[in-house]
Amino acid sequence: MEYVALITGFLVIMAGLWAIMTQKNIIRIIIGFSIFDTGLHIVMVALAYVKGRTAPILDNMVSVEEALNKIVDPVPQALVLTAIVIGLGVTALMLAFAMKMHKEKKTLDVRNFKDLKW
């Protein structure tokens, strides 16, 4: 039962990769990237999970020695929060590029953009 989140994360990653690799519409590729990014966040949180432990919230009722044995490491959670913000910024930048490309070529099909191809 502990591996459900990990397996779900890998399935979401695979769905995002499929969307990135098979779609020809730039918006759908960006959505695939966002799905892939979400899958990575799920995997990181699932890998940081420790059975039988609690959230890293300290108060005056719990001593430091007890807390070391009862709480999970908060660093992966902080990394995931940072990754969410970075992913949002990258997605916004990709959408801005897609808008600029649509304004120039009047299409979002990647097969019509041959300017920088070899």
C-alpha positions in Angstrom: 0.0 0.0 0.0 3.0 2.3 0.5 4.0 2.1 -3.1 0.6 3.4 -4.5 1.8 7.0 -4.7 5.2 6.0 -6.2 3.5 3.9 -8.9 1.0 6.6 -9.6 3.8 9.2 -9.9 5.6 7.0 -12.5 2.4 6.5 -14.4 1.8 10.3 -14.5 5.4 10.8 -15.7 4.8 8.3 -18.5 1.6 10.0 -19.5 3.4 13.3 -19.6 6.3 11.9 -21.7 3.8 10.3 -24.1 2.1 13.7 -24.5 5.4 15.5 -25.1 6.7 12.9 -27.6 3.5 12.3 -29.7 1.6 15.5 -29.9 2.2 18.1 -32.6 0.3 21.0 -31.1 2.5 23.2 -28.9 -0.2 23.8 -26.3 -0.6 20.0 -25.9 3.1 19.6 -25.6 3.1 22.3 -22.8 0.3 20.4 -21.0 2.3 17.2 -21.3 5.3 19.0 -19.7 3.1 20.1 -16.9 1.8 16.6 -16.4 5.3 15.2 -16.4 6.4 17.9 -13.8 3.5 16.9 -11.6 4.5 13.2 -11.8 8.0 14.2 -10.7 6.6 16.0 -7.7 4.5 13.0 -6.7 7.5 10.7 -7.0 9.7 13.0 -4.8 7.0 13.2 -2.1 6.5 9.4 -2.3 10.2 8.7 -1.9 10.3 11.0 1.2 7.5 9.2 2.9 8.4 7.2 6.0 5.8 4.8 7.4 4.8 5.5 11.0 6.1 9.0 11.2 4.3 12.4 11.3 4.6 15.8 9.8 7.6 17.9 10.9 5.7 20.3 13.2 7.4 21.0 16.5 5.7 22.4 19.6 6.3 22.6 23.3 4.6 19.2 23.9 7.3 17.2 22.1 10.9 17.2 23.1 13.7 17.3 20.5 14.7 13.7 21.2 11.2 12.4 20.7 10.8 14.5 17.5 13.9 12.9 15.9 12.2 9.5 16.1 8.7 10.7 15.2 8.9 13.2 12.3 9.9 12.9 8.7 12.6 15.0 7.0 11.1 18.3 5.9 13.8 19.0 3.2 12.1 16.9 0.4 8.8 18.7 1.1 10.6 22.1 0.8 12.2 20.9 -2.5 8.9 19.9 -3.9 7.3 23.3 -3.0 10.3 25.0 -4.7 10.0 22.8 -7.8 6.2 23.6 -8.0 7.0 27.3 -8.2 9.8 26.8 -10.7 7.6 24.6 -12.8 4.9 27.2 -12.8 7.3 29.8 -14.0 8.7 27.6 -16.8 5.1 26.7 -17.9 4.2 30.4 -18.0 7.4 31.1 -20.1 6.5 28.3 -22.5 3.0 29.7 -22.9 4.4 33.1 -23.6 6.6 31.6 -26.3 3.6 29.7 -27.8 1.6 33.0 -28.0 4.5 34.7 -29.7 4.9 31.8 -32.2 1.2 31.8 -32.9 1.3 35.5 -33.5 4.1 35.1 -36.0 3.0 32.0 -37.9 -0.8 31.8 -37.2 -0.5 28.1 -36.2 0.5 26.0 -33.3 1.5 22.9 -35.2 5.2 22.2 -34.7 5.5 20.8 -38.3 5.1 24.3 -39.6 8.0 25.7 -37.7 11.0 24.9 -39.9 13.1 28.1 -39.3 15.7 26.5 -36.9 15.6 22.9 -38.1 18.8 21.4 -39.5 
